[in-house]
């Protein structure tokens, strides 16, 4: 289950970073990261009551996924 969830989070991170960049443009990186984090948490493929629990358990992984997505976007 966690493997599929982690894969879904990585894909959501890619979408979240692009969305935050388009929406916020030249705003600070912290605002973009917060927006991406909110997007990922709201779209995690688990039922609503467990979203915050999963987000808490996987917070470090989610942060790393966002940072990796940002790095990949900068490469392009």
PATI-909488 format. One line per 5 residues: number of its first residue (from 1); for each residue z, y, x of N, C-alpha, C. Coordinates in Angstrom, 3 decimals. Atoms other than C-alpha are relative to their C-alpha. Layout:
# residues N
NUM = Z:Y:X:Z:Y:X:Z:Y:X; ...
END
This chain:
# residues 76
1 = 0.000:-1.190:0.817:0.000:0.000:0.000:0.000:1.261:0.867; -0.076:-1.200:-0.829:0.930:2.474:2.725:-1.281:0.225:0.788; 1.259:-0.164:-0.723:-2.318:1.802:4.577:-1.020:0.726:-0.869; 0.926:-0.670:0.915:-4.383:2.779:1.541:0.438:1.437:-0.265; -0.537:-1.337:0.248:-2.123:5.749:0.925:-0.276:0.914:1.192
6 = 0.269:-0.799:-1.196:-2.485:6.956:4.515:-1.481:0.347:0.113; 1.439:-0.269:-0.013:-6.266:6.633:4.296:-0.337:1.089:-1.011; 0.230:-1.015:1.032:-6.243:8.653:1.076:0.501:1.368:0.464; -0.551:-1.261:-0.488:-4.059:11.316:2.714:-0.921:0.615:1.053; 0.933:-0.515:-1.014:-6.471:11.628:5.653:-1.215:0.638:-0.658
11 = 1.157:-0.548:0.719:-9.375:12.168:3.257:0.382:1.281:-0.737; -0.465:-1.200:0.691:-7.360:14.654:1.214:0.211:1.148:0.981; -0.227:-1.036:-1.010:-6.455:16.520:4.401:-1.301:0.688:0.374; 1.302:-0.591:-0.322:-10.125:17.024:5.237:-0.426:0.983:-1.086; 0.375:-0.858:1.124:-10.807:18.432:1.783:0.918:1.231:-0.081
16 = -0.975:-1.082:0.107:-7.630:20.523:1.822:-0.238:1.085:1.041; 0.230:-0.975:-1.059:-8.431:22.178:5.142:-1.243:0.830:-0.299; 1.220:-0.734:0.349:-11.943:23.107:4.036:0.281:0.959:-1.159; -0.325:-0.833:1.157:-10.632:24.412:0.713:0.847:1.197:0.408; -0.874:-1.090:-0.438:-7.906:26.479:2.397:-0.773:1.021:0.828
21 = 0.807:-0.912:-0.819:-10.376:27.933:4.888:-0.903:0.865:-0.877; 0.883:-0.740:0.902:-12.788:28.921:2.120:0.780:0.982:-0.864; -0.776:-0.840:0.907:-10.064:30.332:-0.111:0.703:1.144:0.719; -0.813:-1.010:-0.675:-8.020:32.218:2.465:-0.707:0.701:1.149; 0.764:-0.647:-1.063:-10.582:33.010:5.136:0.792:0.272:1.250
26 = -0.615:-0.380:-1.267:-8.972:34.920:7.944:1.520:0.159:-0.073; -1.463:-0.083:0.080:-5.369:34.711:6.724:0.633:-0.892:1.055; -0.707:0.736:-1.043:-2.749:33.203:8.958:-0.115:-1.505:-0.194; 0.077:1.458:0.023:-2.823:29.537:9.835:1.113:-0.614:-0.824; -1.130:0.542:0.759:0.590:29.010:8.262:-0.288:-0.004:-1.502
31 = 0.345:-0.047:1.427:-0.671:30.107:4.825:-1.021:-1.083:-0.338; 1.008:1.034:0.223:-3.649:27.782:5.166:0.651:-1.380:-0.009; -0.671:1.294:-0.074:-1.391:24.894:6.157:0.814:-0.264:-1.262; -0.784:0.150:1.224:0.903:25.503:3.187:-0.899:-0.318:-1.191; 0.936:0.259:1.090:-2.070:25.590:0.829:-0.544:-1.424:0.095
36 = 0.503:1.357:-0.193:-3.455:22.380:2.325:1.070:-1.023:-0.357; -1.106:0.909:0.304:-0.049:20.709:2.049:0.201:-0.131:-1.505; -0.143:0.030:1.460:0.266:21.658:-1.623:-1.136:-0.793:-0.647; 1.152:0.727:0.532:-3.244:20.333:-2.285:0.178:-1.496:0.192; -0.171:1.425:-0.292:-2.482:17.011:-0.617:1.075:-0.605:-0.885
41 = -1.094:0.535:0.806:0.828:16.523:-2.397:-0.394:-0.104:-1.466; 0.383:0.049:1.414:-0.650:17.361:-5.778:-1.066:-1.053:-0.284; 1.074:0.975:0.204:-3.509:14.892:-5.240:0.269:-1.381:0.595; -0.346:1.331:-0.514:-1.676:11.946:-3.650:-0.165:-0.998:-1.141; 0.271:0.960:1.079:-2.783:8.863:-5.601:1.194:-0.884:-0.369
46 = -1.168:0.714:0.528:0.662:7.906:-6.935:0.434:0.717:-1.273; -0.426:-0.625:1.253:2.325:8.579:-10.257:0.925:1.189:0.298; -0.647:-1.302:-0.197:3.867:12.025:-10.639:1.455:-0.066:0.474; -1.401:-0.028:-0.440:7.586:11.181:-10.308:0.190:-0.402:1.466; -0.141:0.474:-1.374:6.970:9.562:-6.907:-0.694:0.880:1.035
51 = 0.748:-0.842:-0.935:4.788:12.294:-5.371:0.917:0.690:1.006; -0.886:-0.703:-0.932:7.680:14.273:-3.908:0.716:-0.971:0.932; -0.656:1.007:-0.841:9.363:11.111:-2.630:-0.942:-0.450:1.112; 1.005:0.424:-0.981:6.188:9.909:-0.911:-0.282:1.132:0.980; 0.258:-1.150:-0.868:5.539:13.407:0.436:1.134:0.174:1.010
56 = -1.141:-0.094:-0.911:9.028:13.448:1.923:-0.012:-1.097:1.051; 0.044:1.127:-0.928:8.669:10.003:3.466:-1.123:0.126:1.018; 1.179:-0.087:-0.859:5.255:10.767:4.912:-0.283:1.428:0.470; 0.228:-1.404:-0.338:5.738:14.457:5.709:-0.564:0.178:1.409; 0.502:-0.117:-1.367:5.187:14.015:9.452:-1.449:-0.473:0.072
61 = 1.368:0.512:0.017:2.068:11.942:8.826:-0.947:1.002:-0.664; 0.826:-0.995:0.698:0.730:14.548:6.382:-0.263:1.200:0.902; 0.182:-1.118:-0.941:1.305:17.329:8.915:-1.001:-0.360:1.093; 0.925:0.442:-1.045:-0.502:15.329:11.587:-1.423:-0.118:-0.539; 1.327:0.112:0.614:-3.397:14.628:9.197:-0.636:1.380:-0.175
66 = 0.509:-1.371:0.151:-3.740:18.355:8.495:-0.432:0.538:1.358; 0.337:-0.486:-1.342:-3.674:19.200:12.202:-1.269:-0.667:0.530; 1.190:0.718:-0.431:-6.293:16.533:12.920:-1.233:0.520:-0.735; 1.117:-0.540:0.780:-8.510:17.849:10.112:-0.388:1.395:0.485; 0.273:-1.337:-0.532:-8.184:21.384:11.498:-0.756:-0.112:1.322
71 = 0.659:0.185:-1.298:-9.144:20.190:14.979:-1.442:-0.446:-0.180; 1.368:0.474:0.255:-12.188:18.361:13.620:-0.871:1.114:-0.555; 0.768:-1.092:0.572:-13.255:21.396:11.637:-0.380:1.018:1.073; 0.290:-0.940:-1.081:-13.019:23.615:14.718:-1.112:-0.521:0.911; 1.054:0.600:-0.815:-15.259:21.166:16.600:-1.389:0.238:-0.598
76 = 1.284:-0.200:0.680:-17.969:21.645:14.000:-0.309:1.461:-0.017
END
